[in-house]
Structures are given as C-alpha cells and as structure tokens.
Amino acid sequence: MQRDGETSGPPEQLVLEATDATAFASLRHPATPRAERYALGRRLRQRAPRSALGRWKPPAHRLDPVAIVKVTNHGRVTRLVPVRIGRMSASPFAFLRGAAAIMAEDFAKLPATGILPVICGDAHLSNFGFYASPERNLVFDLNDFDEAHPGAWEWDVRRLVASVWMAGRQNGSTEAQCGDAVARCVRAYRDHLADLAEQPLLERAYERVDLDRLRGAATDPATLHEIERAARRARRKTSDRALPRFTEGGGVDGDRRIVADPPLITRPDDAQYERLAESLDGYLRTVPTQWARVLGGYRVVDIAHKVVGVGSVGLRAYIALCVGSSSDDVLFLQLKQARRSVVARFVHGDQAWHAHQGQRVVEYQKALQTVSDPLLGWTSVGDRQYYVRQFRDMKGAVIVDGLDAAALADYAGVCGQLLAKGHARTSGASMIAGYLGRSDKAVDALRRFARRYADQTERDHAALIDAVRRGVLPAEPGV
C-alpha cells in the first residue's frame, strides 16, 4: 500500500507498487509533490485511455461463471451451500452480490492505470450502510470488507456502477435512467476525489458522512424517505433489542440462550463451543486496551452459528451472547470467518501477504472507514481465521429494491462519493484525480461498461439458474 504523499520513490514506482504496512515505518522521507502526482495521473491516460474504462467483451476463453461459483463453495459448510446458491439465484442483482470472485477474474483482464489504493473489493450498492460511531452517532459508509485489499481502484468503481445498472433494471427503470444513475455515481466519485486530493492528508482522513449530511445529499423526496426509514431501523438494532428476537430465558446466571432456527441459526457441539469461547480470549488481545478493559466486564453465556449475507453464506459465522453485571447489560459479538481476498492473487500471486486474514479485514476496514466499530478484532479457531465485531450495532442499509429512478440516482451519487472518500484515505487520490480529469470522458466510458456488464451479469445469472435446473448446483430457495 501507499498513501498519497507518503513515500519518496519515483512516480512510476508509486503507481506500480503495492506494499504492506511496513512502508509507513519512517517519517524522514520527503513526499512527492502533489503537482507531480497529478501529472503522473494524466500521463497514465497513455497506458490506459479513459475510453478503455468502457471496454467489456467476454474473452474467448473466459472462465465458466458456474465453475467459479463451484470453486468458491470449497471449504464452506456443505449443508449451507444450497442456501447460498438459492440466495444468488433469486435475481440478477442477488447474483451480482455473490459474484465478487467472478468479477475479479473479469476485471483482472481489463486495462488499468496501476494505481493501487486499498479497495473494498466488493463495492456494490448493498455494501454501504449505517452503523454506530464510538460516540453512538449514526454514520453512513462502506460496511463490508471481507474482500478488502490493495488493488486497482477501477475494480471498485466498475463493480459499483454495474450494481447501479442492475438495481435500476430490477426496479423497472429505463435504460436511459440506469445510465443517468451511473453517471451520477461516477461524477460524484470523480468530483469528491478531486476535492479531497486538494486537502491535507489529515483533513481528508476526518471526512465522514453522518445522518444530517446524508439528508442534505438527498434531492428526491423518495430518497429522503428511505434514508429516514433506514435510520429508524438502524437505531433499533442494538444488543438489548436483539434479546427478545434471538434468545429465550433470562437472568444473569447464564440461563439465557440463543434460539436455534435451522438451517440459519444452529448450535455448535460442546467441543466447538469451548474452542469458540476460548478464541474470544485471544480476540481480547487484538482490541485496543481501553476497550479490552470494557469487554473484560462481560462473560460469554451462549454461542450459535448464524448464516449471514449472500456471498458469505456457508462460511462460518457465529454470534456470541455476553452478559455483564446485570441481565439487561448484554453484548452480542459476531465472529466471521475470513479467507483470502478474491483480489489478492491478481495483485501479488499465490504468496499471501497477510499472516492472518481476520487481521487483514480489520486493518483495511479501519483504513477505508473514517470511524469504525471500536470492538473490531480478530482471532483463530484451529486453522480457521476470523474477525470479530459487534453484532447489530445500529447497523442498517438503504433497501435498494423498489427505489425509483430519481431515488436510485441520488443513492448512487452518495455511494460514489463514499467510495472516493475511502480510496482517498489510503493511496493515490492525486493520481486518480489527474487521470480522471474534470471532463465526462470517464463518466461516458463507465456508463457504457455498466450496461455491458449488466448484460453479462444477466447471462451469468441465467447460467446459474440452468445449472440448478440440471442438478449441477444444489439450491434451497427462499431461505
């Protein structure tokens, strides 16, 4: 990784290298002047013309998307694979949500500038949302980092605009309206990145979108209505409010238990329970000391496996119920299995940079978000690696299904702005801004790409449905 202005190598080296955190081990090296970085970005148009951002045609030897889905099922809980396939089968947009590995294969073959900030790796419309800041204020930001990794900024933008077009089609927008929403998204990304590139590094690191700012960004009444509804839902998602829904019993003596609801919520056997409980002690050593002291006042009283998401279904994910000094002092923690990012091998091959994938997720989440869950940490259970976070910590999302064309364009603009903020916090903002410029050349190209890749996603989804029909893949719909 590099941060904009924080390394002293020649500009070409800044672009082509992506290094680990040891790159930040000295404050004695001069920064590359911002004007040079802008100029380098403009020169990169020769290497990857902005018009090339619109390029998509499936290569002759493109890997079968169904085969990629089958490969990504390896290592998952076998009984949950049909749930994953059922969720991906629900619609082309749902398929896109679970298809990060397919997109990585496709995008790796497309032209790119070589600028490598930390990227989300799974930047689609449903991976932005509300959560609580450490001060218990609602903030809105990227909120899924399982695939986060240094990588091509273009990959995040391409995945985001493809999801915008797919959401528009799903909601009945015209093709012209889908294109307008994509244009709004790309312009927001371009303009906000350019603005942030002019700011001091520390100032841009403080950039955040809270509820008031999100309200101000809404130009359509339907958008504002959905934002307010999402915020209300998020405020209700706290550990104490989760108790009636997820548990039964009560009392501080430990007789409250998480309610099983197979196949989505199941109980580990006694041996696995003990391994998970022990792993939470290891997790405490990865949390900032002031928060570890707070956590030390809680005790684990129950653990269950809980299925989450679309792409994550089948990976191990547990919720741990912890009780403090009274029965109404409760905390839910979530342990979520972390595997190597789908981006990683296209950046540095088969040799993993990260000794612990849970630590990778946590570190890159903190890099991309302005403020993060203060209880983020990581642990291992046997040879499986996990990251740990609060469960139902005022988390909520704008529901994409049903957004009309104007509301979708509003929301796409917000997401484009937030993606720019994340990239600008980590590396290359001046170079990306110099490359994109102020014209609509990149906007028009990415609008073409989004439509073409939306067509591809629909074809891939149809191939998945056909594989289910033929019995090649098992599917359990509606779970």
Secondary structure, 3 states (H helix, E strand, C coil): CCCCCCCCCCHHHHHHCCCCHHHHCCCCCCCCCHHHHHHHHHHHHHHCCHHHHHCCCCCCCCCCHHHHHHHHCCCCCHHHHHHHHHHHHCCHHHHHHCCHHHHHHHHCCCCCCCCCCEECCCCCHHHEEEEECCCCCEEEEECCCCCCEECCHHHHHHHHHHHHHHHHHHCCCCHHHHHHHHHHHHHHHHHHHHHHHCCCHHHHHCCCCEHHHHHHHCCCHHHHHHHHHHHHHHHHCCHHHHHHHHEECCCCCCCCEECCECCCEECCCHHHHHHHHHHHHHHHCCCCHHHHHHHCCCEEEEEEEECCCCCCCCCCEEEEEEECCCCCCEEEEEEEECCCCCCHHHHHCCCCCCCCHHHHHHHHHHHHCCCCCCCCEEEEECCEEEEEEECCCCCECCCCCCCCHHHHHHHHHHHHHHHHHHHHHHCCHHHHHHHHCCCCHHHHHHHHHHHHHHHHHHHHHHHHHHHHHCCCCCCCCCC
